[in-house]
Amino acid sequence: MRILAIDYGIKRTGIAVTDEMQMIAFGLTTIPSETAIAFLKDYFSKEKVACVIVGEPKQMDGTPSQSAEIINAFVVKFKEAFPEMPLERVDERFTSKMAFQTMIDSGLNKKQRQNKALVDEIAATIILQDYLRYKK
């Protein structure tokens, strides 16, 4: 069974998954945020998912960030749509910055680094990698 991570945003949502053995995290896709529940219904019908990880945005001092309200509203919708699916929240501070740095380190040019969808997908992957590391 896979673990799926969601980097939910106002416009776009990055999604990452693990392999069946839950060893490796990789970016799956970036979708328009308003389609997230429909996308997940379709994905869950095709793949076995053990649990879902949703990033929890925080300020440097640990208080909720501006986007926390939007993400919390999504979590409520998620739990209504998928009451049986375990959901965990993970601190996502720095994931977007880390995603951008990953793109630089990977040798992507400036135009490629401006692809916000790719940043969101990489951020979801980082959230999932952190979760896997913590779980061990």
N, C-alpha and C positions, 0 to 999 in steps of 0.2 A: 504494500500500500504506500502511496505517495503522501508527502506533506506539501501543502500548497501555501505560498505566502502572497499577501496582497499589500501593495503600496498604494493605498487609496488616495486619490487627489480630487480636487474640485473638477478638473476637466478630464484628466487621464488617470488610469489605474494600471500600474505595472503588476504583472503576475509572474511568479517563479514557482517551480516545482522541484521535487527531488526525484531521483530514480526510485525504482520499486524497493530497493534495499535501504533507502533513506540515507545514503552516503554522500551523494553529490547534489548540489543545488545548481540549477541552470535556469536562465530566463526563458519564459514561455512566450509571452506576448505583452503588448500594451493595448488596452481597449479604452473606448470612451467610458467614463465613469458611470454614466446613466445606463449603460448596458451590462454592468457588472453582475447583477443577480441573474439575468438571462444567460450570460456567458457561463456562470458557475453551474446553473442547472444543467446546461448542455454538457459541460465538462464532467460533472459528477455522474452523469448518466453513462459516460464512456470509460471513465477511469475510477479506480478505487482510491479514495483519499482518506487517510487516517485522521488528519486534523488540518485546520486552517490557522495560519498565523497572520495577524493583522498588525501593521506597524502602529505604534502609539507615539504621536509627535509630542515632544516635550521641549521646553525652553532649557537653557543652560542650567538654571536653578532647580530643574525638576518639575516645575509647574507646567500644566497643559499649554500647548502652543495655540495659535490662532485657528489652525485647521482642525484642532481636536474635536470641536463641535460637529463638523461635517463628517468626520470619520466615525464618531460615536453614533451619529444618526444612521450611517451605513451599517454599523455593527448591529443596531437594533433591527434593521431590515433583514440583515443576514440571518439573525437568530430566528426571525419570524419565518423566513423562507426555508431554513435548514435547521429545525430545532434539534435534530439528532446529531448534527456535526459538531464535534468538539472545536472550540475556537480559543486561541490564546493570543494575548497582546504582548508585543515586544517593543521595547524602546527603540525608536528609529532615529534618534539624534545622529546627525552627521552622515546618514546614509546617502543623501543626495550629493553632498560634497565628496564622499568616498567614491560614489558612482562616477562623478565627473573626473576625479583623479584617476580612476581605473581606465577611463576612456583615453586620457592623456598618456598614461603608462602603456596602453595598448597601441599607441601610435596613430590614433584616429586624428584626422585633420580637423581644423576649426569648424568647417561646415558640418562634418559628421558629429562633432561634439555639441552642436546646436540642436541636434535631434532630441527634443525633450522626451519623446516616447522611449527612446533608447535609454535615457537617463533613468526614467521610471522603472523600466524593466530591470536594469542593473541594480537599482536601489532595492527592488523586491528580492533580487538574488542575494544581495548583501544581508538583508534582514533574515532570509532563510539560512544562509551560511552561519550567521551569528547564533541563530536558534539551534542549529545542529551542533555547533561547538559547545554551546551552553548545556545542551541535553546530554552530551557525553560526560 
